[in-house]
């Protein structure tokens, strides 16, 4: 697990010293799910938790929403190894009702297959050898936040 509470995020275009192998994963406008399915025939999603909680302060600041949200944490696997840890903050609103019961279905498949859902700017962070990116997705009038953390096994 990654402590996502105290990370410092910056705009992707302000990033310096990001290794090329990592940038290949961070700076991509396509669905991460699609990219991982292309790389791994045995791609799978392991839902670690999905609970109604208050998001971290750095997440509420991006979302502009302080109410209860569904916090969904998953592991994205390839070759039976965790390649990516993802944390999604989904505010509980009428706009997001359809996302709350997706189970082990990848959230990315839903977000990228609906042309009315708008993706916001990418931000990046890193802690040790783990690099992360996050962006908002707007559904109706509700923003949700998806953070993805790329483990070194993926890009080393």
FENBEL-V793037 format. One record per helix or strand of 3 or more residues. SS is the DSSP state (hx for helix, st for strand). FROM is the first residue (numbers start at 1). TO is the last residue. Records with the same first field share a line. If there is no record, write none. Layout:
SS=FROM-TO, FROM-TO
//
This chain:
hx=12-14, 20-26, 32-39, 57-63, 94-99, 107-112, 152-155
st=44-53, 69-78, 81-91, 123-127, 130-139, 142-150
//
